[in-house]
Amino acid sequence: MDALYFAFANQPSSPLPELTREDAEIIQLLEPLAANDQLKLVHDSFTTLKTLANNIDNWKENLVLFHFGGHAGPNQLDLLDGSAKSRGIIALLEECPRLQLVVLNGCATRSYLKTA
């Protein structure tokens, strides 16, 4: 069964309203399909380094979509308990033979555009 993993790095003490809304809307849309066993919905609203690695590892054979929402920098995703480095995330996702789509919805801490 196809697995879709949605990892959100929201802060329980001060949640970002748009991130909370995105999280809720995705779950609302996909929950009926998961309830009918059409897909496996893997969801984590407050992602940590351990849960991110464990969820990717546990579902790697069936993972077709990985979606991250939260703060990010140029080379990392900022999780509840620290930063996941891009090279580490890439290494984990490379172990997912059926992965078709990666969505990284995060801010960047520096600009890639040079000013004149």
Backbone as ProteinMPNN parsed JSONL, in Angstrom:
{"seq_chain_A": "MDALYFAFANQPSSPLPELTREDAEIIQLLEPLAANDQLKLVHDSFTTLKTLANNIDNWKENLVLFHFGGHAGPNQLDLLDGSAKSRGIIALLEECPRLQLVVLNGCATRSYLKTA", "coords_chain_A": {"N_chain_A": [[0.848, -1.183, 0.0], [0.561, 2.204, -0.824], [2.394, 4.673, 0.908], [2.104, 7.808, 2.448], [3.908, 10.376, 3.798], [3.624, 12.917, 6.066], [5.274, 15.409, 7.556], [5.403, 17.747, 10.002], [6.925, 20.502, 11.486], [5.929, 21.983, 13.697], [5.556, 24.164, 16.534], [4.508, 23.229, 19.686], [4.036, 25.052, 21.811], [3.871, 27.553, 20.621], [2.298, 27.593, 18.043], [2.481, 27.933, 14.466], [0.078, 29.647, 12.682], [-0.575, 29.301, 9.876], [0.808, 26.993, 9.218], [-0.393, 25.168, 10.921], [-2.96, 25.196, 9.83], [-2.453, 24.212, 7.21], [-1.552, 21.63, 7.829], [-3.885, 20.527, 9.061], [-5.751, 20.68, 6.928], [-4.634, 19.015, 4.948], [-4.739, 16.523, 6.24], [-7.508, 16.292, 6.601], [-8.34, 16.062, 3.929], [-7.119, 13.662, 3.098], [-7.68, 11.661, 4.965], [-10.177, 10.189, 4.566], [-9.44, 8.478, 2.422], [-7.413, 6.987, 3.592], [-8.885, 5.748, 5.601], [-10.407, 4.02, 4.094], [-8.551, 2.196, 3.347], [-7.021, 2.839, 1.083], [-4.651, 4.106, 1.014], [-1.728, 4.557, 3.06], [-1.559, 6.732, 5.636], [0.851, 8.579, 7.027], [1.599, 10.577, 9.649], [2.766, 13.446, 11.34], [2.6, 15.977, 13.497], [4.363, 17.361, 15.119], [7.25, 17.063, 14.552], [10.228, 15.329, 15.365], [13.807, 14.748, 15.411], [14.203, 11.995, 15.811], [11.62, 10.871, 15.294], [11.274, 11.59, 12.617], [13.381, 10.199, 11.278], [12.736, 7.559, 12.06], [10.119, 7.201, 11.0], [10.55, 7.483, 8.219], [12.311, 5.342, 7.834], [10.728, 3.15, 8.726], [8.686, 3.098, 6.816], [9.889, 2.999, 4.362], [9.859, 1.151, 2.185], [7.373, 1.436, 1.029], [6.935, 4.112, 0.761], [5.787, 6.823, -1.056], [5.447, 9.517, -1.127], [6.897, 12.306, 0.428], [6.421, 14.894, 2.611], [7.3, 17.964, 3.973], [6.691, 20.465, 6.355], [7.486, 23.512, 7.788], [9.955, 25.408, 9.657], [13.034, 26.136, 7.999], [16.413, 26.061, 6.858], [19.066, 26.946, 4.587], [20.423, 24.51, 4.335], [19.193, 22.661, 5.976], [16.43, 21.149, 7.786], [14.417, 22.46, 10.243], [13.575, 20.991, 13.134], [11.472, 19.916, 15.893], [13.23, 19.317, 17.974], [15.768, 19.95, 17.097], [18.031, 20.298, 14.274], [17.682, 18.766, 11.125], [19.997, 17.715, 8.93], [20.484, 18.385, 5.455], [21.93, 16.518, 3.867], [21.72, 14.176, 5.386], [18.94, 13.727, 5.367], [18.543, 13.364, 2.643], [20.032, 11.01, 2.288], [18.449, 9.201, 3.757], [16.04, 9.307, 2.279], [16.887, 8.362, -0.168], [16.872, 5.681, 0.21], [14.35, 4.857, -0.287], [12.652, 3.122, -2.464], [10.312, 3.536, -3.973], [9.674, 6.176, -3.877], [8.217, 9.101, -5.102], [7.636, 11.81, -4.954], [8.786, 14.725, -3.337], [8.12, 17.214, -1.071], [9.098, 20.234, 0.147], [8.256, 22.507, 2.314], [9.297, 25.118, 3.543], [10.733, 27.942, 5.214], [13.618, 29.891, 4.291], [16.767, 30.717, 5.693], [18.567, 32.431, 4.665], [19.202, 34.544, 1.847], [19.197, 33.545, -1.545], [19.589, 35.162, -3.627], [21.644, 37.548, -5.138], [22.412, 40.869, -4.386], [22.675, 43.884, -6.277]], "CA_chain_A": [[0.0, 0.0, 0.0], [1.302, 3.463, -0.882], [2.464, 5.442, 2.148], [2.357, 9.237, 2.317], [4.395, 10.849, 5.09], [3.52, 14.36, 6.265], [6.021, 15.803, 8.743], [5.309, 19.175, 10.296], [7.752, 20.878, 12.624], [5.263, 23.07, 14.392], [5.91, 24.263, 17.937], [3.286, 23.123, 20.49], [3.827, 26.221, 22.663], [3.545, 28.722, 19.803], [2.122, 27.069, 16.685], [2.308, 28.867, 13.36], [-1.296, 29.453, 12.209], [-0.651, 28.778, 8.51], [1.293, 25.617, 9.249], [-1.463, 24.402, 11.564], [-4.04, 25.078, 8.843], [-1.99, 23.307, 6.155], [-1.552, 20.304, 8.439], [-5.273, 20.078, 9.236], [-6.416, 20.519, 5.631], [-4.094, 17.818, 4.3], [-5.29, 15.358, 6.924], [-8.939, 16.242, 6.288], [-8.493, 15.585, 2.555], [-6.612, 12.31, 2.883], [-8.172, 10.705, 5.953], [-11.142, 9.231, 4.0], [-8.733, 7.469, 1.622], [-6.728, 6.107, 4.541], [-9.914, 4.957, 6.28], [-10.852, 2.994, 3.139], [-7.366, 1.404, 3.017], [-6.508, 3.175, -0.241], [-3.282, 4.554, 1.243], [-1.316, 4.661, 4.459], [-1.279, 8.12, 5.977], [1.808, 8.713, 8.124], [1.429, 11.996, 9.959], [3.41, 13.893, 12.566], [2.467, 17.436, 13.591], [5.461, 17.925, 15.904], [8.321, 16.153, 14.161], [11.547, 15.371, 15.995], [14.827, 14.035, 14.647], [13.964, 10.557, 15.94], [10.407, 10.445, 14.588], [11.506, 11.743, 11.182], [14.198, 9.072, 10.828], [11.988, 6.31, 12.267], [9.009, 7.095, 10.053], [11.085, 7.211, 6.879], [12.842, 3.979, 7.842], [9.631, 2.189, 8.866], [7.81, 3.077, 5.645], [10.704, 3.222, 3.169], [9.509, 0.266, 1.07], [6.094, 1.857, 0.45], [6.828, 5.566, 0.755], [5.71, 7.426, -2.388], [5.447, 10.966, -0.965], [7.383, 12.892, 1.68], [6.069, 16.317, 2.668], [7.73, 18.643, 5.187], [6.248, 21.844, 6.557], [8.069, 24.105, 8.987], [11.12, 26.267, 9.446], [14.167, 25.488, 7.342], [17.505, 26.904, 6.417], [19.577, 26.543, 3.277], [20.933, 23.144, 4.338], [18.6, 21.846, 7.02], [15.047, 21.314, 8.207], [14.426, 22.71, 11.682], [12.568, 20.152, 13.766], [11.113, 20.298, 17.251], [14.35, 19.134, 18.899], [17.056, 20.21, 16.462], [18.028, 20.429, 12.821], [18.017, 17.61, 10.298], [20.845, 18.183, 7.832], [19.982, 17.972, 4.142], [22.607, 15.294, 3.412], [21.149, 13.057, 6.125], [17.587, 13.487, 4.858], [18.711, 12.802, 1.293], [20.471, 9.617, 2.443], [17.278, 8.423, 4.167], [15.063, 9.237, 1.187], [17.453, 7.54, -1.239], [16.574, 4.286, 0.538], [12.919, 4.651, -0.556], [12.643, 2.803, -3.89], [9.08, 3.939, -4.655], [9.457, 7.604, -3.653], [7.935, 9.828, -6.335], [7.484, 13.25, -4.752], [9.244, 15.326, -2.099], [7.679, 18.603, -0.938], [9.72, 20.909, 1.279], [7.577, 23.774, 2.503], [9.953, 25.764, 4.665], [11.389, 29.218, 4.939], [15.077, 29.826, 4.238], [17.315, 31.739, 6.587], [19.39, 33.38, 3.919], [18.756, 34.741, 0.469], [20.038, 33.008, -2.614], [19.72, 36.212, -4.636], [22.677, 38.539, -4.851], [21.98, 42.224, -4.682], [23.647, 44.618, -7.099]], "C_chain_A": [[0.89, 1.242, 0.0], [1.235, 4.184, 0.464], [2.823, 6.884, 1.821], [2.726, 9.759, 3.694], [4.384, 12.373, 5.108], [4.155, 14.7, 7.603], [5.938, 17.318, 8.892], [6.128, 19.467, 11.543], [7.164, 22.109, 13.292], [5.671, 23.038, 15.862], [4.628, 24.199, 18.781], [2.991, 24.377, 21.311], [3.473, 27.482, 21.882], [3.397, 28.286, 18.336], [1.941, 28.184, 15.646], [0.921, 28.622, 12.751], [-1.387, 28.847, 10.81], [-0.187, 27.327, 8.437], [0.25, 24.693, 9.88], [-2.612, 24.175, 10.591], [-3.667, 24.098, 7.738], [-2.043, 21.857, 6.637], [-2.984, 19.75, 8.513], [-5.969, 19.823, 7.902], [-5.922, 19.283, 4.882], [-4.699, 16.565, 4.918], [-6.778, 15.2, 6.606], [-9.171, 15.681, 4.878], [-8.141, 14.11, 2.396], [-7.15, 11.254, 3.838], [-9.225, 9.737, 5.394], [-10.484, 8.134, 3.157], [-8.001, 6.481, 2.523], [-7.73, 5.207, 5.261], [-10.438, 3.826, 5.398], [-9.69, 2.117, 2.659], [-6.872, 1.615, 1.587], [-5.072, 3.687, -0.172], [-3.002, 4.517, 2.727], [-0.9, 6.1, 4.698], [-0.383, 8.139, 7.211], [1.9, 10.206, 8.406], [2.069, 12.327, 11.295], [3.383, 15.419, 12.601], [3.661, 18.107, 14.277], [6.695, 17.03, 15.735], [9.623, 16.415, 14.912], [12.533, 14.634, 15.092], [14.552, 12.53, 14.652], [12.725, 10.119, 15.159], [10.56, 10.574, 13.076], [12.269, 10.535, 10.638], [13.431, 7.755, 10.945], [10.862, 6.142, 11.257], [9.496, 6.824, 8.63], [11.591, 5.776, 6.815], [11.722, 2.931, 7.883], [8.801, 2.036, 7.597], [8.573, 3.134, 4.324], [10.316, 2.348, 1.981], [8.246, 0.715, 0.337], [5.936, 3.362, 0.318], [6.847, 6.111, -0.676], [5.745, 8.952, -2.311], [5.991, 11.321, 0.407], [7.116, 14.381, 1.607], [6.531, 16.866, 4.01], [7.165, 20.043, 5.2], [6.834, 22.37, 7.856], [9.22, 25.019, 8.643], [12.249, 25.463, 8.808], [15.217, 26.535, 7.01], [18.009, 26.388, 5.088], [20.005, 25.08, 3.213], [20.319, 22.262, 5.417], [17.108, 22.121, 7.179], [15.084, 21.459, 9.726], [13.25, 21.973, 12.31], [12.363, 20.586, 15.206], [12.322, 20.261, 18.193], [15.728, 19.371, 18.28], [16.912, 20.288, 14.959], [18.428, 19.116, 12.161], [18.777, 18.139, 9.09], [20.37, 17.603, 6.507], [20.629, 16.682, 3.661], [22.05, 14.063, 4.113], [19.754, 12.705, 5.632], [17.651, 12.859, 3.475], [19.11, 11.331, 1.389], [19.295, 8.725, 2.852], [16.3, 8.242, 3.006], [15.574, 8.425, 0.005], [17.189, 6.054, -1.019], [15.11, 3.922, 0.264], [12.734, 4.393, -2.05], [11.417, 3.29, -4.655], [8.791, 5.433, -4.534], [9.313, 8.341, -4.979], [7.922, 11.341, -6.163], [7.99, 13.65, -3.37], [8.821, 16.789, -2.118], [8.337, 19.167, 0.315], [9.131, 22.312, 1.367], [8.163, 24.444, 3.74], [10.58, 27.07, 4.245], [12.896, 28.983, 4.84], [15.634, 30.957, 5.099], [18.279, 32.687, 5.9], [18.915, 33.452, 2.484], [19.746, 34.126, -0.513], [20.271, 34.045, -3.71], [20.798, 37.201, -4.208], [22.141, 39.907, -5.219], [23.083, 42.953, -5.432], [24.384, 45.643, -6.264]], "O_chain_A": [[1.865, 1.31, 0.749], [0.173, 4.294, 1.077], [3.723, 7.151, 1.026], [1.962, 9.609, 4.647], [5.033, 13.03, 4.294], [3.64, 14.327, 8.657], [6.356, 18.066, 8.008], [6.028, 18.753, 12.541], [7.825, 23.139, 13.43], [6.085, 21.997, 16.372], [3.744, 25.037, 18.605], [1.827, 24.734, 21.494], [2.84, 28.387, 22.426], [4.256, 28.572, 17.502], [1.337, 29.223, 15.916], [0.621, 27.499, 12.345], [-2.208, 27.957, 10.585], [-0.736, 26.531, 7.676], [0.044, 23.57, 9.419], [-3.174, 23.081, 10.535], [-4.475, 23.246, 7.367], [-2.523, 20.973, 5.926], [-3.246, 18.63, 8.073], [-6.704, 18.845, 7.769], [-6.713, 18.584, 4.25], [-5.121, 15.654, 4.206], [-7.247, 14.087, 6.367], [-10.105, 14.907, 4.667], [-8.795, 13.392, 1.64], [-7.079, 10.063, 3.538], [-9.174, 8.551, 5.722], [-10.927, 6.986, 3.181], [-7.974, 5.282, 2.247], [-7.45, 4.033, 5.501], [-10.866, 2.789, 5.906], [-9.828, 1.383, 1.681], [-6.366, 0.688, 0.954], [-4.362, 3.701, -1.178], [-3.917, 4.453, 3.548], [0.003, 6.617, 4.039], [-0.807, 7.762, 8.304], [2.233, 10.999, 7.525], [1.931, 11.58, 12.264], [4.071, 16.073, 11.818], [3.935, 19.283, 14.041], [7.114, 16.339, 16.664], [10.057, 17.556, 15.07], [12.137, 13.978, 14.129], [14.657, 11.871, 13.618], [12.763, 9.117, 14.446], [10.03, 9.75, 12.331], [11.853, 9.922, 9.654], [13.472, 6.929, 10.033], [10.674, 5.052, 10.716], [8.904, 6.013, 7.918], [11.327, 5.07, 5.842], [11.771, 1.941, 7.154], [8.269, 0.959, 7.332], [7.96, 3.301, 3.27], [10.446, 2.8, 0.843], [8.069, 0.409, -0.842], [4.917, 3.839, -0.183], [7.804, 5.888, -1.418], [6.037, 9.615, -3.306], [5.609, 10.728, 1.417], [7.53, 15.052, 0.661], [6.204, 16.313, 5.06], [7.159, 20.73, 4.179], [6.692, 21.742, 8.905], [9.433, 25.361, 7.48], [12.392, 24.265, 9.051], [14.93, 27.727, 6.901], [17.419, 25.468, 4.521], [19.955, 24.472, 2.144], [20.877, 21.213, 5.74], [16.596, 23.163, 6.77], [15.72, 20.658, 10.412], [12.088, 22.288, 12.053], [13.012, 21.519, 15.679], [12.423, 21.081, 19.106], [16.744, 19.024, 18.882], [15.8, 20.337, 14.433], [19.376, 18.449, 12.578], [18.24, 18.93, 8.314], [19.91, 16.463, 6.449], [19.943, 15.828, 3.099], [21.922, 13.008, 3.492], [19.417, 11.529, 5.494], [16.901, 11.932, 3.172], [18.582, 10.496, 0.654], [19.161, 7.611, 2.344], [15.794, 7.142, 2.782], [14.78, 7.858, -0.746], [17.274, 5.261, -1.956], [14.685, 2.803, 0.552], [12.666, 5.343, -2.83], [11.48, 3.441, -5.875], [7.772, 5.908, -5.036], [10.161, 8.228, -5.864], [8.169, 12.076, -7.119], [7.673, 13.011, -2.367], [9.124, 17.518, -3.062], [8.154, 18.64, 1.412], [9.477, 23.192, 0.579], [7.608, 24.355, 4.836], [10.913, 27.278, 3.078], [13.381, 27.941, 5.283], [15.028, 32.023, 5.208], [18.75, 33.647, 6.509], [18.295, 32.518, 1.975], [20.961, 34.185, -0.325], [21.067, 33.818, -4.622], [20.845, 37.629, -3.055], [21.49, 40.073, -6.251], [24.269, 42.677, -5.248], [25.242, 46.359, -6.781]]}, "name": "protein", "num_of_chains": 1, "seq": "MDALYFAFANQPSSPLPELTREDAEIIQLLEPLAANDQLKLVHDSFTTLKTLANNIDNWKENLVLFHFGGHAGPNQLDLLDGSAKSRGIIALLEECPRLQLVVLNGCATRSYLKTA"}
